[in-house]
Amino acid sequence: MIQCIFILQDNISIKYLSMIFCLIKSSALLLLFPGNISVIMTLLRLTEARGGTMPVLSRGHTT
């Protein structure tokens, strides 16, 4: 399980850069679930609502 901690600041660009960085670190998820970008983006939106921490299941892969 990968913990992605997003930077929660007033600067929205910093926040989204941290989300992109999290996606890059979780590239194993993208490889395991190709075509599920919309699902991942939904997870990101839900994560944002929950305070910025998203556990990403990656089937045993760690970064």
Rosetta blueprint (number, residue, H / E / L):
1 M L
2 I E
3 Q E
4 C E
5 I E
6 F L
7 I L
8 L L
9 Q L
10 D L
11 N L
12 I H
13 S H
14 I H
15 K H
16 Y H
17 L H
18 S H
19 M H
20 I H
21 F H
22 C H
23 L H
24 I H
25 K H
26 S L
27 S H
28 A H
29 L H
30 L H
31 L H
32 L H
33 F L
34 P L
35 G L
36 N L
37 I H
38 S H
39 V H
40 I H
41 M H
42 T H
43 L H
44 L H
45 R H
46 L H
47 T H
48 E H
49 A H
50 R H
51 G L
52 G L
53 T E
54 M E
55 P E
56 V E
57 L L
58 S L
59 R L
60 G L
61 H L
62 T L
63 T L
